[in-house]
Amino acid sequence: MSQKQMKEAFVSNLNGTTILEVTQVLCLPAPYILCRGLLTVLLQHFCPSSYTWRTQFFIDFVVLIVPLVAAFTILSSFLLLEQLTVIIFGAGLAYQIYHRRTCYARVPVQKILENFLEVGLESEYIPAISCFRIINNVFTAVAILAVDFPLFPRRFAKTELYGTGVMDLGVGGFVFGTAMVCPEVRKKSNMEVSRFYHLTKSLHSVCPLVFLGIGRLVIIKYIDYQEHLTEYGVHWNFFFTLAIVKLLTSLLLIIFPLNKSWIVAISITVLYQLALDFTPLKRLILYGTDGSGTRVGLLNANREGIISTLGYVTIYMAGVQTGSYLFKSRSHIKDWIKVICCLLLTAISLFLCLYIVQANIEAVSRRMANLAFCVWIVASSLIFLSSLLMGDIILSFAKFLFKGTLVPCSWKLIQSPATTKKHSESLVPKAGRKGTSLCLITAINRNQLFFFLLSNITTGLINLMVDTLHSSPSWTLFVLYFYMLINCLTLFVLHLQDKTIKFW
């Protein structure tokens, strides 16, 4: 068996892990992001001279990247312990901030909370959405290389037919995150544009995706790189899926109102599942037109990628509905607490639906992107989003207690009529603190597609140079951390130089 065949076999025929463990992994980044913010608050106020871009990059990399790589490798069997440790550490930081606060120093805690709930927030920017998209991108970057090493648990890898693995969330999470900030969602309420304006924009954005997909296809075939054939097929890849999804959803959003996206999502996934159950469609996906797994012809060669696009259209429309809900104008912290409750309630309801669907219809299948898969992706995304929003509110409370605090990639607190002038001034960052946000999250958010491409290129180079299948744990960790350091540092330097890599 050749090296290529061995690597392909190493990531094939896997069954995933439990939905609970995948959810546990998803809830891990939020406390780390919160700890990173709390550390920044303390550092700005008690060691202001040492707060530089180098310090911020070090904090971001050590607190955000290092633990996530560990969670996918040496700590994969101790996720609960890792979560408890970071929560205790975060609680200690929060305790220090509360007892060293410069605002409301002699005010009872109940009064502080009452004032905090009335604080206004900058409504145009929602840091949880940025963090959702960036963490999903970072997860993907770590996993696409780590999966080729024995240290990466096989249960986290992509499943073959049925099951839930951590890597199965990647494309679904990316599609959901993209939908939340699509042009149709972000347009201003007072803007009057043609119904075909966004379709035209989608056509412009789809062209680079098609070229990237073709470029990836040519390179993969030319260097004879290992492929997981049942993921997308012979020629298909992620870029083609995203391009088709953007086109189809732009057409749907011309026909249907934005606030009815959830109805469109439910309709598509139910009809698709009915087609899988009562027509030869499922047999076509699994065994081809001749029933023996043929790959002859364009449809047979790429049947998984082409047909599963319908599932990703469902996820995209659900993301559009979520984004339009989140970007509604809200003026106070208490309004966002209600949002979190709503998202959690919806997520719990979807998980209950998922249990019923898996018990009575069909299990989760990423390969087919069936009903259960779509419900699982949306429910998991809402849980992830809720955990990030909770962390944002706790961090906002920490900023509320210190005058002039400016934490990159966090909510900006604005003056509220409910507070006195003395206290409301403490909510506004110092005027001199304008300029580039020193933040790895902001840096990756600025060049997300470039980060994804860079991660894919460096993953390919490492696989060509390193015998991943026979690497020791220590060598694996060294390679993964060096790989992430290069990728993150590149994006951070681009951000410092105010560079944005555009593909359209």
C-alpha positions in Angstrom: 0.0 0.0 0.0 1.4 3.4 -1.0 1.8 6.3 1.4 -1.1 8.1 -0.3 -3.4 5.0 0.2 -2.3 4.6 3.8 -3.2 8.3 4.5 -6.5 7.9 2.8 -7.3 4.8 4.7 -6.3 6.5 8.0 -9.2 9.0 7.7 -11.8 6.7 6.1 -14.5 4.4 7.5 -14.9 6.3 10.8 -18.1 6.6 12.9 -17.6 9.7 15.0 -18.4 10.3 18.6 -21.5 11.3 20.7 -23.4 14.5 20.1 -22.7 15.4 23.8 -19.0 15.3 23.3 -19.1 17.4 20.1 -21.2 20.0 22.0 -18.7 19.9 24.8 -15.9 20.8 22.3 -18.0 23.6 20.9 -18.6 25.1 24.4 -14.8 25.1 25.1 -13.7 28.3 23.2 -16.2 30.7 25.0 -14.5 30.6 28.4 -11.1 31.0 26.8 -12.2 34.0 24.9 -13.6 35.4 28.1 -10.4 34.8 30.0 -8.4 36.5 27.2 -10.7 39.6 27.6 -10.4 39.6 31.4 -6.6 39.3 31.2 -6.6 42.3 28.8 -8.7 44.4 31.2 -6.3 43.7 34.1 -3.2 44.2 32.0 -4.4 47.6 30.7 -5.1 48.9 34.1 -2.3 47.5 36.2 0.6 47.1 33.6 -0.3 49.7 31.0 3.3 50.1 29.9 3.7 46.5 29.0 0.5 46.4 26.8 1.8 46.3 23.3 0.8 44.4 20.1 3.4 41.8 21.0 1.8 41.3 24.4 -1.7 41.1 22.9 -0.5 38.6 20.3 1.1 36.5 23.0 -2.1 36.5 25.1 -4.3 35.7 22.2 -2.1 32.8 20.9 -1.5 31.3 24.4 -5.0 31.6 25.6 -6.9 30.9 22.4 -4.8 28.7 20.1 -2.7 26.6 22.5 -5.6 25.2 24.5 -7.6 24.4 21.3 -4.7 22.5 19.8 -4.4 20.6 23.1 -8.1 19.8 23.1 -7.7 18.1 19.7 -4.7 16.1 20.8 -3.3 15.4 24.3 -6.3 16.7 26.2 -9.0 15.1 24.0 -9.8 12.6 26.8 -10.0 15.3 29.5 -12.3 17.9 28.0 -14.5 18.2 31.1 -11.4 18.7 33.2 -10.1 21.3 30.8 -13.4 23.2 30.9 -13.6 23.2 34.6 -10.0 24.4 34.9 -10.6 27.4 32.5 -13.9 28.3 34.2 -12.2 28.3 37.6 -9.4 30.4 36.2 -11.9 32.8 34.7 -13.8 33.0 37.9 -10.5 34.0 39.7 -9.9 36.7 37.1 -13.5 38.0 37.5 -13.1 38.1 41.3 -9.9 40.2 41.0 -11.6 42.6 38.6 -14.6 43.0 40.8 -12.5 43.7 44.0 -10.2 46.1 42.1 -12.9 48.0 40.2 -12.4 51.7 39.7 -16.1 52.5 39.2 -19.0 51.8 41.7 -16.4 51.0 44.4 -18.8 51.6 47.3 -22.0 50.7 45.6 -23.9 47.5 46.6 -23.7 44.7 44.1 -27.4 44.7 43.5 -27.3 48.4 42.5 -24.3 47.7 40.2 -26.2 45.0 38.4 -29.3 47.2 38.0 -27.2 49.9 36.4 -25.4 47.4 34.2 -28.6 46.0 32.8 -29.5 49.5 31.6 -26.2 50.0 29.8 -26.4 50.5 26.1 -24.3 48.6 23.6 -23.1 49.3 20.1 -25.7 47.5 18.1 -24.0 47.5 14.6 -21.2 45.2 15.7 -21.8 41.8 17.4 -18.5 40.3 18.6 -20.0 36.9 19.2 -20.7 36.5 15.4 -17.1 37.4 14.6 -15.8 35.0 17.2 -18.2 32.2 15.9 -16.7 32.5 12.4 -13.1 32.9 13.5 -13.2 30.0 16.0 -14.8 27.8 13.3 -12.0 28.8 11.0 -9.4 28.0 13.6 -11.0 24.7 14.5 -10.8 23.8 10.8 -7.2 24.9 10.4 -6.1 22.8 13.4 -8.2 19.8 12.4 -7.2 19.5 8.7 -3.6 19.0 9.7 -4.0 17.2 13.0 -6.3 14.5 11.5 -3.3 13.1 9.6 -1.4 12.4 12.9 -2.2 9.4 15.2 -2.4 11.8 18.2 -5.7 13.2 16.8 -8.5 11.1 18.1 -10.2 9.2 15.3 -13.7 9.8 16.8 -13.2 13.6 16.1 -12.6 13.0 12.4 -15.2 13.1 9.6 -17.6 10.2 9.6 -18.0 7.9 6.6 -21.7 7.6 6.3 -23.6 8.1 9.6 -22.5 9.7 12.9 -21.3 12.9 14.3 -17.6 13.9 14.4 -16.2 17.3 15.4 -14.8 17.8 11.9 -18.3 17.2 10.5 -19.2 20.6 11.9 -16.7 22.4 9.8 -18.4 23.1 6.5 -21.9 23.4 8.1 -20.6 25.9 10.7 -18.8 27.9 7.9 -22.0 28.1 5.9 -24.1 29.1 8.9 -21.6 31.7 9.9 -21.4 33.2 6.4 -25.2 33.4 6.2 -25.4 35.4 9.4 -23.5 38.2 7.9 -24.6 38.0 4.2 -25.4 41.2 2.4 -29.2 40.6 2.6 -28.9 40.5 6.4 -26.5 43.4 6.8 -28.3 45.9 4.6 -29.6 49.0 6.3 -33.3 49.2 6.8 -33.5 52.6 5.1 -31.6 51.5 2.0 -33.7 51.0 -1.1 -32.0 48.6 -3.6 -33.3 46.5 -6.4 -34.4 43.0 -5.6 -31.6 41.8 -8.0 -28.9 43.9 -6.4 -27.7 41.2 -4.0 -28.0 38.5 -6.7 -25.6 40.6 -8.8 -23.2 40.9 -5.8 -23.4 37.2 -5.3 -22.5 36.5 -8.9 -19.4 38.7 -8.4 -18.4 36.8 -5.2 -19.1 33.4 -6.7 -16.6 33.8 -9.5 -13.5 33.8 -7.3 -14.9 30.8 -5.4 -15.2 28.9 -8.7 -11.7 29.8 -9.7 -10.4 28.8 -6.2 -12.2 25.5 -6.5 -10.7 24.8 -10.0 -7.3 25.8 -8.7 -7.5 23.4 -5.8 -8.7 20.6 -8.1 -5.8 21.1 -10.5 -3.2 21.2 -7.8 -4.6 18.2 -5.9 -4.7 16.1 -9.1 -1.3 17.3 -10.3 0.6 16.4 -7.1 -1.5 13.3 -6.5 -2.4 14.4 -3.0 -4.5 12.2 -0.8 -8.3 12.7 -0.9 -11.3 11.4 1.0 -13.4 10.4 -2.0 -16.8 10.0 -0.2 -16.5 13.6 1.2 -17.4 15.5 -2.0 -16.5 13.1 -4.9 -13.8 13.1 -7.5 -13.7 16.7 -8.7 -16.0 18.6 -6.2 -14.7 20.5 -3.2 -15.8 23.0 -0.5 -15.4 26.0 -2.8 -17.9 24.6 -5.4 -20.4 23.9 -2.7 -20.1 27.4 -1.2 -20.5 28.9 -4.7 -23.6 27.0 -5.5 -25.1 27.6 -2.1 -24.6 31.4 -2.4 -26.2 31.4 -5.9 -29.2 29.4 -4.9 -29.8 31.3 -1.6 -29.6 34.6 -3.4 -32.3 33.5 -5.7 -34.4 32.3 -2.8 -34.0 35.6 -1.0 -35.3 37.4 -4.0 -38.5 35.3 -4.0 -39.1 35.0 -0.2 -39.0 37.7 2.5 -35.9 37.7 4.8 -38.0 37.0 7.9 -39.5 33.8 6.3 -36.1 32.2 5.8 -36.8 29.6 8.5 -39.9 28.5 6.6 -37.8 28.1 3.5 -35.2 26.1 5.4 -37.7 23.7 6.9 -39.5 23.2 3.6 -36.3 22.4 1.7 -34.9 20.0 4.3 -38.2 18.2 4.8 -38.7 17.8 1.0 -35.1 16.7 0.6 -35.5 14.0 3.3 -38.7 12.8 1.7 -36.8 12.5 -1.6 -34.1 10.5 0.2 -36.7 8.1 1.8 -39.2 7.6 -1.1 -37.1 8.0 -4.3 -33.9 6.4 -5.5 -31.9 9.6 -4.5 -30.3 8.0 -1.4 -29.2 4.9 -3.5 -27.8 7.3 -6.1 -25.7 9.1 -3.5 -24.4 5.9 -1.9 -24.0 3.6 -4.9 -24.2 5.7 -8.1 -26.6 5.2 -11.0 -25.6 1.6 -11.6 -25.9 0.6 -7.9 -22.3 -0.6 -7.7 -20.5 2.6 -6.7 -19.5 3.7 -10.2 -17.7 7.0 -10.7 -18.2 7.2 -14.4 -19.8 10.5 -15.6 -19.9 13.9 -13.9 -22.9 13.2 -11.6 -21.6 9.8 -10.5 -18.1 11.2 -9.9 -19.3 14.0 -7.7 -22.7 12.8 -6.4 -22.0 13.5 -2.7 -20.9 17.1 -3.3 -23.6 18.0 -5.8 -26.7 16.5 -4.0 -25.6 17.4 -0.5 -25.7 21.1 -1.6 -29.5 21.0 -0.8 -28.7 20.4 2.9 -26.2 23.3 3.0 -28.8 25.6 1.4 -31.1 24.7 4.4 -28.3 25.5 6.8 -27.6 28.8 5.0 -31.3 29.9 5.2 -31.3 29.0 8.9 -28.2 31.2 9.3 -29.9 34.1 7.5 -32.9 33.8 9.9 -30.5 33.8 12.9 -28.5 36.8 11.5 -31.6 38.9 10.8 -32.8 38.2 14.4 -29.5 39.1 16.0 -29.0 42.3 14.0 -32.3 43.8 15.1 -31.8 47.0 17.0 -31.4 46.5 20.8 -30.5 49.2 23.3 -29.6 47.5 26.6 -27.7 44.5 28.1 -31.0 43.1 29.4 -32.3 42.8 25.8 -29.3 40.6 24.9 -29.9 38.4 27.9 -33.4 37.7 26.4 -31.7 36.9 23.1 -29.5 34.3 24.7 -32.5 32.7 26.4 -34.3 32.6 23.0 -31.3 31.0 21.3 -30.9 28.5 24.0 -34.6 27.6 24.0 -34.5 27.2 20.2 -31.3 25.0 20.4 -32.8 22.8 23.1 -36.0 22.4 21.0 -33.9 21.5 17.9 -31.9 18.9 19.9 -35.2 17.3 21.0 -36.3 17.3 17.3 -32.9 15.7 16.5 -33.5 12.9 19.0 -37.0 12.2 17.4 -35.6 12.4 13.9 -32.7 10.0 14.6 -35.0 7.6 16.4 -37.7 7.5 13.8 -36.3 8.6 10.4 -32.6 8.6 9.9 -29.3 9.2 11.8 -27.1 12.2 11.1 -25.2 11.9 7.8 -22.8 14.5 6.6 -22.3 12.6 3.4 -26.0 13.2 2.4 -26.5 16.4 4.5 -29.9 14.9 5.5 -32.6 16.3 7.8 -30.8 15.1 10.9 -27.5 16.6 9.8 -29.2 20.0 9.2 -31.0 20.0 12.5 -27.7 19.0 14.3 -25.7 21.8 12.6 -28.2 24.5 13.4 -28.7 23.4 17.0 -25.0 23.1 17.6 -24.4 26.5 16.0 -27.0 28.1 18.3 -25.4 26.6 21.4 -22.0 27.8 20.3 -23.4 31.3 19.6 -25.2 31.4 22.9 -22.0 30.5 24.9 -20.1 33.3 23.1 -22.8 35.8 23.8 -22.8 34.9 27.5 -19.0 35.4 27.5 -19.5 38.8 25.9 -21.9 40.0 28.5 -19.6 38.9 31.4 -16.7 40.7 29.7 -18.9 43.8 29.2 -19.6 43.7 33.0 -15.9 43.7 33.6 -15.4 46.7 31.3 -18.3 48.4 33.1 -16.3 48.3 36.4 -13.2 50.0 35.0 -12.9 53.4 33.5 -11.5 53.7 29.9 -11.2 50.0 29.2 -10.8 49.0 25.6 -10.8 45.3 24.8 -10.3 44.4 21.1 -13.2 42.5 19.5 -15.7 43.2 22.3 -18.8 45.3 22.7 -18.4 49.0 23.0 -20.5 50.3 26.0 -22.3 53.5 25.3 -23.9 56.1 27.5 -27.2 55.2 29.0 -29.8 57.8 30.2 -30.4 55.6 33.2 -26.9 56.3 34.6 -25.6 59.4 36.1 -23.1 61.5 34.1 -20.3 60.5 36.5 -20.8 56.8 36.0 -21.8 57.0 32.3 -18.4 58.6 31.5 -16.7 55.5 32.7 -18.4 53.5 30.0 -16.7 55.3 27.2 -13.1 54.4 26.1 -10.6 57.2 26.3 -10.5 59.3 23.2 -6.8 58.7 22.6 -7.3 55.0 22.1 -8.2 55.0 18.5 -6.5 53.1 15.8 -5.8 49.5 14.9 -7.4 46.9 17.2 -4.6 44.8 18.6 -6.3 41.5 18.3 -5.7 38.1 16.7 -9.5 37.6 16.3 -9.8 40.9 14.4 -6.8 40.0 12.3 -8.2 36.7 11.2 -11.7 38.2 10.8 -10.2 40.7 8.4 -8.7 38.0 6.1 -10.8 34.9 6.8 -10.6 33.4 3.3 -6.9 34.0 3.1 -6.4 32.3 6.5 -8.3 29.3 5.3 -6.3 29.2 2.0 -3.0 29.6 3.9 -3.9 26.8 6.3 -4.7 24.5 3.4 -1.5 25.3 1.6 0.7 24.9 4.7 -1.2 21.7 5.6 -0.4 20.3 2.1 3.3 21.3 2.4 3.7 19.7 5.8 2.0 16.5 4.6 4.4 16.3 1.7 7.5 16.8 3.9 6.5 15.0 7.1 5.6 11.3 7.7 2.5 12.2 9.7 1.4 8.6 10.2 4.5 7.6 12.2 5.0 10.9 14.2 5.5 10.8 18.0 3.2 12.9 20.2 5.9 15.4 21.0 6.8 15.9 17.3 3.1 16.2 16.5 2.6 18.9 19.0 5.7 20.8 17.8 4.5 20.7 14.2 0.9 21.7 15.0 2.0 24.6 17.2 4.6 25.8 14.7 2.0 25.5 11.9 -0.6 27.6 13.8 2.1 30.1 14.9 3.1 30.8 11.3 -0.5 31.1 10.1 -1.6 33.4 13.0 1.5 35.5 12.9 1.1 36.0 9.2 -2.5 37.3 9.6 -1.5 39.4 12.6 1.3 41.1 10.7 -1.0 41.8 7.7 -3.5 43.4 10.1 -0.8 45.6 11.7 0.2 46.8 8.2 -3.5 47.5 7.5 -3.5 45.0 4.6 -6.6 43.2 3.4 -6.2 40.3 0.9 -9.2 40.5 -1.5 -10.2 37.8 -3.9 -13.0 39.9 -5.6 
